[in-house]
Amino acid sequence: MLIGESISVQWGSLAVAVGMAIGGLLNAKKVAETMSKKITVMNAGQGLAGNLVTGLLVIAASRYGLPVSTTHVSVGAIFGVGLISKKANARVFYQILLSWILTLPIAAGISAIAYGILHRS
């Protein structure tokens, strides 16, 4: 019997939520430190500008139904501030960008493998 047929949607949703929460608990500090300290050094005004741009872009995307990640938008805004102030750490930005590019195909591959294994059961 398939796992999808043996558990309800509610239990499946709960399992996904728990997994995401555990991931957040384990990695949120590292993400926050990278965003706040490693991309660029900012003063309060630059931080305000980055946050305003992030907020406006996320609101606009929501208005038009565009699926955006607040973290991605925020990293872009922070890097933009760093470019203008000439204090951006391009190496950190490119590492983040590479991780984003690799995430989609890796997740697709792992999901395909998991489905293949579960589908045989």
Buried (B, 14 or more C-beta within 10 A) or exposed (E): EEEEEEEEEEEEEEEEEEEEEEEEEEEEEEEEEBBEEBBBEBEEEBBEBBEEBBBEBBEEBEEEEEEBEEEBBBBBBBBBBBEEEEEBBEEBBEEBBEEEEEEEEEEEEEEEEEEEEEEEE
